[in-house]
Amino acid sequence: MSDHPHDKITVTTRCLDCGEQLGQAEFNRADLEAQQMSELPNREAMSLITANVAAPINAALALNVLSDGSIAAATASQTAPITQQA
């Protein structure tokens, strides 16, 4: 890029199948050169990792310490259906 005399760079994206223009952006060359860039690996080398974690927690607490002969009770009921699709 340093051998090119112009200061503005335009990037245009197009659909490979039909040629329709999808977007266009203009950048200052100095701004781009100031950025740290690295080449991405091939698509085959990248992996997509999906981590779906669900942890239903069913908790109840009852405490009765200041009254003699009293009863404390706690209940908790929960339904947590989890549906996953790849």
N, C-alpha and C positions, 0 to 999 in steps of 0.2 A: 504494500500500500504506500510506502514512503516514496516511491518513484512517480506517483501520480500527482499532477500539479493542482488538482481541484480540492476544495475544502469541504464540499457537501457530498454525501453518499445517500443514494436512494435504494431501499430494499423493497422489491415487489415480490409478493407470493402469488402463485397461480396454481390452479388445479391441473395435475398432470393429465387427467383423462379428458377434460373438455376445454382447458385453456382459460377458463374464467378467472379473472383477477380477484383474489380473496382479500388482499390488503396491500397497503403501501406505507412505508415510513421513511422519513428523512432524518439523517444524523449528521452531526458535525464530525469531521474526521478526527480532530483533536480529542473530542470526547471519547470516541471509540478507541483511539490509541492509548488513552489513559486507563482504560479498563483492563483488568486481568482476564484473559481468555484462555481456555483450554479446549482441545478437540474432544468431542464426545465419542465413546466407543460405538462400534457398529450396533445396530438394533439387536442382532442375534446375541451379542455379548451382554446386553443389559437384561436383567430379570425383573419381573414385576412381582413384588411380594405383597400379599394382602394378609393382614393380621386382624382377624375379627375375634375380639375377646369379650366375653360376657361373664360377669360374676355376680349373680343374684345373691344378695345377703339378706338373711332372715334373722332379725335380732329383736329381742324384747328383754326388758330389764324391770324388775320390781324390787323395791327396797323399803323395808319398814323396820327401822332400828330404834325409834324413840317411844313406841307404844307397846307395853307388855301385853301378851296374849292376842295381838292382832294378826291378821293374815294379809299377806301381800301376794298378788298374782299378776302375771303378765303373759299375754299371748300375742303372737304375731303370725299371720298367715300371708303367704305370698304366692302368686302365680307369675312366672316369668317364662313364657314360651319364646324360644329362640329359633328363628328360621334363617338358614344360610343358603346362599346359592353361589356357585363358582362362576 
